[in-house]
Amino acid sequence: MAKSFYHFLMRFRNGNDELSKFAEGAFRDLSFPKESNDYDELSRYLELNGDYLSTMTIFDLAWTYYEQYENKF
């Protein structure tokens, strides 16, 4: 079974770039759908609740990394 997007995202927490800020924001967001690996569900959630994202482009970039990572396993 694939790791959730949240689990994958947590590997980026300790940095200073936008992806790291996204990961830290998701970590602090107690309502983040932590078990989801569904793009549409996550995208809808972030559009309504992701005030810690400066732009949805950061989510799209992280999702691309997630897909590439998951396709390796």
C-alpha positions, 0 to 999 in steps of 0.5 A: 500500500502506498504511503499517504501524501502526508507521510511523504510530505513530512520528509521536507519539514526541516528546511527554509524553502516553500516546500518545507514551509508547506510540510511544517504547515501541514504538520501543525494542521490538526485537520489535515487529511493525514491518511489520504493519497487522493489528489482531488481530496487533498487539493479541495482541502488545501484550497479551503484550509491551506492558509499556510500555503502561499500558492497551490503551485507548492502543493502541485510540486509536492504532489509531482514528487510524491507520484515520482517517489511512489512509482519507484516502489 
